[in-house]
Amino acid sequence: MKIPLTDPLVRHGMATQPSWFYDRVRFIAIALGMTLGWASTLSAQIPELNTTTEITQFGITWTFAEEVEYGQFVNGDYYVIGPVTVASVSPAPEVDGDQLRNGSMVNPPVGSVSAYDDRLTNWSTDYLTGLVEFPLEMQPGDSLVSSISLDELQPNQILDDVHPDEPETSPLLTMAVLTCIAGPVPLDTFRPGYADLDKDLLRRAGDIRWDLLPRVPDPVDPREDPGVAWDLADVERMFERPWIDHVRGWASRELHASENMPGYGREVGRAVSIAALKLMLEGYTEEELATLMYRFIQVGIDNWAIAKRGGGWPAQGGYGNGRKLPIVFAAVVLQDEEMLNLAENAPDAVYGEDQHTEFGPAWTGAEVRFTGQYPEAYESDPRQINADRGPYEHLRPGNWPGIRPTLGESYRRCCTSISWVGQALAVRMLEAVEIWNHDAFFAYVDRWMTEDDTLHVMEMQQSLGYSPGIRQGSTVFDPFVDAMWDRYRENLTSYAYGYWTVDHQIDSGSLGRLQVEFAPWAYSYRVGTWVFLPEPEQDLRAEFGAWAYPLNAGGATGDETPDSEAGMAYGYPVANGIIDTGVFIGRLNVELAPWVYSLNLERWAYLPGPGDDLSTRHGAWIYFLDTN
């Protein structure tokens, strides 16, 4: 809640407001329909549930033995009040000897086991022990994951591989999750992770800290570069359906249903980069971004449930990319204590980005390096894997090991580094590098984007005859991410009043966009005047609003004829409840004075002394409410 820790009037040497002042701030704000950053009361309501005998989602229908109460989580997935009996699922599982289609699992394990389709790698009839048979008794705390199999493999429908005409390796069309809980939950509740065995912690959309996201201009103009800018609806679609991803290792790719999530880990990394950066763009309201925000957080919650159970996504070429960012993102915006301490609370989880990067001298002269295609497997037993899959960057190209000495370098360029750029930038913009807790990853991405590899490529050509098709310095496939990096990577350490600055500007909650190069003097673009805003080091995001002293540069138009009965307010004539102070504080609705509404800033403010004549003063102290 945005509650001032100390009275701002006292802090700035002005007369102390009585304790009722901030109580009235709350009262007026609520009366005027403003949230001041609080969760809406609607989202906190416990819904009255309907009953049904079947639920359908994404083409999968669960039929129950009798009427059940049901509801939906904030991301759209369904829950039922248990215990319940699921009589059947459609399409029904098809088992013919050691062949399986349309399988379902309850509380799926982390590791290599799955029971959805026999075409998944490492399938054997032993895995049928994990296959759900119907009718199924579900208890509160159970998650039922059901699938639809493909007849023939098809290209991924979420984010095309860079070879879009080639079929992906997953034999699954789509998947859906049905959760059984003990009672109804508030409308803004996220679904517990499908791999979470406890489900004792329900996270809420009302707890999202939107103010912790930097809101920056989109460096890509969709009118000028329609092929570069991502449409919000297209990014939302990437996360509409659950990302079922509990299989560890490269075989996870086959589990990624064609209509649910990207197939290859490189595309997983690309998708989460695009989503996280999209959520940081100004030009969208919180309401407009809410769908993407909820869906993206849900992926983080699901991944966290896997990580807590010791699962993970190891460094195996491109396969392990993109799973950690949704966890870190969700941890930050929810300020979730468990997830914020991910290293402590999920100590056995592994992530490809971290295992692939380490500090140490590289042959290029860099002090951070890529650890090879399969570093975990190579480190555990070098005899069981070819040397060309292990570390190599500590050696010059002529000494790279193995029968395919360029294998590791190929994966460094084609399938890993290019999907890390947006992730590293997003984490930096969230100020979450410490939460991520692997500095080598960020140092490596900086190396990828800034190191000139011209001479290095020449040496690889001379020593090995290897000419890489992908060069350092970009993502190659994602110009939106490249544009974000070019625009904002060097503007990540400057803050004023708790807001991230871009070109010495902030987008404050209380006063709109301000030029703060000469803080504590700030220039208000919306009003067109200079404002004295004390203490640039304070964090206004933690306040109800801010006291500021706009300078009165005059310029009131006086175009409107004043109301004969309304008279004057603050020394200006009132017309239709409005005064025009010009380039002082613009046009104000003064019908509820001393609470006034700034038409320029589109927010409420407390302006004492409506009977005073401010038109002849140099300025005035005003308390602007933060309505974000």
N, C-alpha and C positions, 0 to 999 in steps of 0.2 A: 504494500500500500504506500502511496506517495505522501507520507506524513513528514512535515518538517521536524527535524530533531531539535532545533532551537528557533526561537522567534526571529524571523528575518529583520524585523524592525530594530530589535536589540542588537543584532549582529552588525547592523550598519549604522548604529549610533542614532537611530531615530526614536521617536516616542514609542513606548511599548504598547502594543495592542492588548486588550484584556483577553482572558482565556476564551471568552465566548467567540472571539474573532474566527478562530479556526473551526469551531463548532458550526459557525454560520457559513463558513466556506463549504463545509460538507453539506449543510442543509440546502443552501442555495444551489449548489452544484446538482444535488439530487433532484431538487424541484425543477431545475432547468433541463433535466434529462441528460446530464453529463455523467460519465463514469469515472473520470479522473484516474483511469488506469485500473479500476477494479473490474473483476469478472462480472458479467451481466447477471442479474438475479435470475433471469430465465435459465441460463446454463446450469445454475445450481439446483434447479428444481428436480425433484424425483418424479418421473413421469408416471401416469396411470397406464398400466400395460394392457394391451389387447391380448386375445388368445387366438390360437390357430392350430391347425393340424399339419401344416407344412410351411416351410420357408424355402424360397428360391433366391439364389444369388450367383451371378456370373454363369448361369446355365446349369448350376448344381442345385438339386432339390432334396432337402431332408424331410422325410415324412415321419410323423410321430404316432405312437400307439394311441394317444389320446390328446385332447386339447392341452396346449401348453401356453404359459405366459411368455411373451417375448418382447424384446426391445432392441435398440440399436446403439452402438457406441458412436462417439463423435466422428469417427472415420467412416462410418456407414456399415461396418460389420455387425452381424447379429449376435444376440445372446438369448438364451432361454433360462428360465428359472427352474432349477433342478431340485431333486433328481428327475430325469426324464428318460423315456425310452424312445430311441430313434429306431423306428421300425424298418426303414429302408432309406437308401440314397439312390438318386437317379442322376446320371447314368449309373447303373449298378456295376459293382466290381465283376470282372470277368476273369475267372481262374480256370485254366486248362492245362493240367499237369504243372510244368514249371513256367507257364506263360501267365502273365497278369496284365490287365488293363483296368483303368479307372479305380485305382486303389485308394484307401483311406487309412489314416493313422490317428491314434489318440496320444496326445502329449508326446510328439515325436522325439526320439533321442537325438543327441548330438554325436557326431561321428560319421561312420560310413553306411549305416543301416537306413534303408528306406523301403517302403512297401507300396509304391504307387504304380510301377510299371516295370516289367522284367527287362526292358531295354536299357534301364539305368545301369551304369557300370557297377560291377561287383555283385550284381543281383544273383541270388541263389534261392532255392526253395527254403533254405534255413530262415530266410528273412520273412517268410510267410507268418512267422510267429508275431511279427509286428503288424500284420494286416488285420484291419478291423472286419469283423463279421457282424452281420445284422440279423436280428435286432440287437441294438447296442444300448446298454445301460450307461447313461452319463450321470456323473456326480458333480456337484458344485466344485469348480476348480479344474474340470476337464476341458481340453480343447480338441475338437475334432477337425482334422484337416482332410479334405476330400479333393479328388482330382478328376479331370477328364483327359483321357489319352488321345493322342493324334493317331490317325491311321497311317499317315506318312509325315516325315519331318518337314518343317516349313521354316522360312526365314523368321527371325524374331520380330514380333509386332510392336515392341516397346521402344527400342533404340537399335536401329540397324547396325549390325557389324559393318566394318568398313568395306566388307565384300557383301553388299546387301542381297545379291542374287543367290548366295549360297545358303542352303538350309542350316539352321542351328542344330545343335546336337541333342536338344531336349525332346523326348517323345511325348511331352505333356502339353496340352493346349491351355488349360487354366486350372486354378486351384482356389479354394475358399475355406474360410475358418468359421466354425460355429463354436461358441464358448458357452459353457454351462456355469452359472453363478447362483448364489444363494438367494439373492433378492435384487430388486431394481436399483439402478445407480443413477446419479445425476446425468443430465443430458450431455454434459461436456466431458464425460469420462472416456479416456482412451481404452482400447481393448488391451487386456493384459497380454504379454507375449505368449504366443502359442506354444513355446517351449518352456514357459515358466511353470514349474511344478508347484509353486506355492501360491501365486496369485494373491498375495496378501497386501500388495501395494498397488492401489489404483491411482493413476495419474490423471490430472484434470487439465483441460484446455483453458479453464479460467485462471490457471497459474502461469500461463505463458507470459514471459517478460518481453513484450514487444520492444520496450525501450532499450533493451540490451543489443538490439540489432542496429548496426549503422544503416542509415537510409541514404543512399548515394545516387546521383544521376546515372542513368543507363548510358554507357559510353557508345552504345550502338543506337542509331536512329532507325527505327523500323521502317520509316518512310523512305530512307535513303538506302538502307541495307536490309531489305526484307528477308534475304536468305541467311542473314547472320543472326538477327534478333530472334529469340525464342518466344513463340506465343505462349501466354500463361496457360491456356487450356491444354496445350501439348505437353507441357511440363507436368501439369496435374495428372494427366493420363499415365505418365510413367509410374506413378505411385498409387494409382486408384485401387489396384488389387494387391492382396498380401504378397510380400516378398518371402516366399518359403525357401529357406536357405540354411537348413540345419546340417547338411552334409559337409564334412570337413574335406578340404583338398580339392584337387582339380576336377573330381567327379561332381562337384557342386554345380558345375555348368549345366550338366544334364538335368538337374533338378529344377532349373529355372524355367518354369512354364512359359510358353511362347507369348501369352497375352498377359502375364503378370509382371515380369521384370526382365531386364536385359540378360542376355545369355552369358557372354564372356565377361570376365572380371574387368577387363579394360573398359567395356561399355558400362559396367556397374559404376566404376570410378567416374566416368564421364557424366553419367546421369546424376549422381549425387552432387557433383561439382556444379552442374547447371542449376539444380534445384536450390542449393544453399546460396549461391550467388544471386539467383533470381529473387529470393526472399529478402535480399538486402537492398533492393532497388527502390528508390522513391518513385512517385508517380502512381503507386497503388495504395489503396486504403487497406487497413487491417482486415476489413471485411472481404475485400477482393483477394487478399492473399491467404485467407483463413483455410480454404480447402487444401491448398498446397502445403501450408504449414502443418495442418493436422495429419495429412497423409505422410509427410516426411518424418515428423516426429514418431508416427506409428512404426515406421521402419526402424528408427533408432531404438524404440522400446523392444521390438522383436529381436533385433540383433543383440541387445543387451541381455535378454533372457538366455540366448545361446551362449554368450560370453560368460555369464555367471556360472553356467554349468560346465565350464571348461572347454567349450567348443571354440571354434575360430576359423580363420581363413588364412592359412600359412602362405608364405612366399613361395609360389610355384609358377614362375613366369607371370602371366597376367591374371591368374585365377583369383588371387587373394585381395584384389583392389576394392576399395570403396565401401567397406563395411564399418569402418571405425568412425568416419565422419558423421553419419546419422546419429550415432551414439553420443558423440561429443556435442553435436548441435542440440540434440534434445536435452542433454545435461545442462547446457548453458541457458537455453531459453526457459526451461522449467525450473532452473536452479535446484535440480534434483541432487540431494546430498549423496545418495548412493551412486549415481552415475557420475557425478563430478569426481569421485574418488575411484575411477575405473581400475586403476592399477592395483589398488588395495582390495577392491571388492570383486574383481574378476582376474585374479593373479595368473591363472593358467590360460587365459585367452590369448590368441595370437592373431596378428594382423599383417598382411602382406607388405604394406608400406614400411612398417617398422623393421621387419626381418630383412627386407631388401636393402636397407641403408645403414651405414655405420660410419663413424669417424675413423680416419686413417689416411695415410698418403696414397694417392692414386698416381698412376703413371703420367697423367696429364699435368700434374702439379697441384691438383686440387687436394683439399684436406678432408674430403668426405667422398665416399665411394659406394658403388653398387656391389652387392655381395654375391651376385650370380643368380642363375635361373632357379636353382633349388637349394638355397643355402641351408635350410633346416635339415633336409635329408642328407646333404653332403656332410654337414657337421656331425650328425649323429652316427654315421657310418660311411666314410668315404669309399669303402670297398663295394658298397651296394649301389653306387651310382657313378656314372661316367664323370671323369674329372672336368669335362667341358661344361658341366652343369653347376659347378661350384665357383668359388671366388677366383677372380682373374684380374681385377682392375689394379692390383698392386704390382702387376708385371707389365712390361712393355709388350705390344702386340706380338712381336716375334717369339715371345716366350709363353704365350697363352697356352694352357694345357688342353689335352684331350684330342680326340680324332676330329672333332668339330670345334675348333678353337674360337670361332666367332659366335657360337651359340648364345653365350651369356650376353654379349654386346648386342646381338640381334634383339633379344628380349628386353634389354635395357631401353632400346630405342622404339621398338614397335608396340610394346604391350604394357609397359609400366609407367615410365616417366611421363608420357604424354597425358595420362589420366590422373596424375598427381598434382598438376599445376593448380587447377581450380580448388582442389581440396586444401592444399597448403594456404592458398590465398584466403579462402573462407575461414579457416581456423585463425589465421592472423587477424582478420577483420573482426572476429568474435572475441579477440583477446584471450584465446583458449589454448595457446601453445603449451603452457604449463599443464593444463588439463590433459592434453594429448600425451605429453610425457615421453617424447622421443625427439630430441632436438636435431638429431642427424637427418631426420626426414625433411625438415624445413631447410636445413643447410643444403641438402642435396638438391631440392627443387630450385633453390636460388642458383646453384651451380648449373643445373640443366638450362635455366632460362638466360643466364648471363655469360657462360663460358663459351668462347669462340672455339669451335671444334674444327676449323679449317685445316690447321696443321696436323691435328690428330687423325683426321680422315685420310690425309695424304700418307701418313705413316702406316695406317691400316692397309691402304691400297698397296703400298710398296712391300710391306712385310707379308701380307696374307692374301692380297688380291681382293680385298673386301671393300666394297663401296656401299655404305649404308644408304638406304632410300629415305630415311627420316633423319633430319639434322636437328641439333639442339637449338633452343631458342623459341620454341612454340609448342602448341598442342597438336598442330597439323590439322586435326579434324574439327576443332571447336573454336572458331574465330570469336565467338562471344566471350569465352573464357580468356582468350588471348587479349581481347580488348579490355576486359576487366583488369587483368594483370598489368597491362601497359599503363592503364589509367590510375590504378590505386596501389600497386605494390609499394611505391615510394612514398605514400601518404598515409602510413599506418601508425605513426607514433605521436602525432600531434592531437591533443585534446584541449577543449575549452568548455568550461561549464558542464563537464561530463559527456560532451558530444564529440564525436569523431569529426575532425576538420578535413575539408577538401578545398584546396586553394584558399585557405584562411577563412572558409565559410563553414557555418554549422546550420543544421536544420533543427532549431530548438522547439521544444514542445510549447513553451510559453509565448515566445515572441516571433515565431516563424523563422525564416532564413535571415541569418545575420552575418555580416562581415566582421570578423573578430581579430584582424591582424593587429589592431591597436588597443586590444582589450586592456583595461575594463571599459574603454569606449568602443561601442559596437554600432555598426550602421544597419538600420532596419530597411530592407528592400521594400517591404510591403507598405510602410508608411512614408519612407523617403526622408528619414531624419536620423540624427545620431542619438544614441541612448547610452546613458551611464549604467552599466550592469556590473555591480561589485563582485570581487573575488572570482576571477576566471578559474581558479583551482577548485571551486565548489562543484558538486555534482547536482545540477538542477533536476536530473532525472529522478532523484529521490525526494523531490519536493512536490507540494501541491501546485506550486507556481513560482513566480519570482518577482521580487521588488525591483523596479527599474526606474530610471529618471530620464525620460525622453526630453530632448531639448526643443524648445518652442521656437521654430524658425518662422512662424507666422504663416501667411498664405491661405487663411480661411477664405473660401469662395464667397459665402454669403449669397449664393445664387437663389436659394429657396426663400420664399416669403415666410417669416416667422409666424407661428400661430399666435394670435392675439391673446388667447387665454393661457397658452403654455409658457410664454415669457422667455426667461433666460435660464441657462444652466451652465455653470462653470464659466460664466462671462460670455457665452455664445448664444445666439438666438436658436430657439427650438422650433423645428419644422417637422411635423408628423412624427414626433418623439425622437428626432435625430438632431444632433448638432454636428457642424463641420469645423474641426479645429485646424484644418489644413495640414501642413507638414509638421505638425506637433504630434498628435496621436490619431489623425485622420478623422473619419466619420464615426460617431458613437451614437448608439441608441441609449437614451438616458431615462427611459420610462421607469426603470427600477433603481435609479440612482440612490445610493452611491455605487450600486452594482451597474456597470455599463457594459454594453456589448460593442466590441470593435468590429466594424464592418470590414476594415482593411485586414486585420489579423484573423478574423473569424473566430474570436474567442472572447470569453467574459473576463472582466477585470474589476478590481475594487479601486475606485477613485474617490477619496474622501473629499468632503466639502463641496457639494453641488451648488451651494450658495456663494462660493468664492469666485473671484474673477481671475481665471487662469490665463486669459488672453493677453494680459500684460506682464506675465511672469516669464522667466527664462525657461521654466520647465516645471515638472511636478512628479512626485513619487507616486507610482501606480503599481498595484499588485496584479500581475497578469496570471490567470489560471492556466495550468497545463491540462488540456483536455484530451491529450493522447493517451 
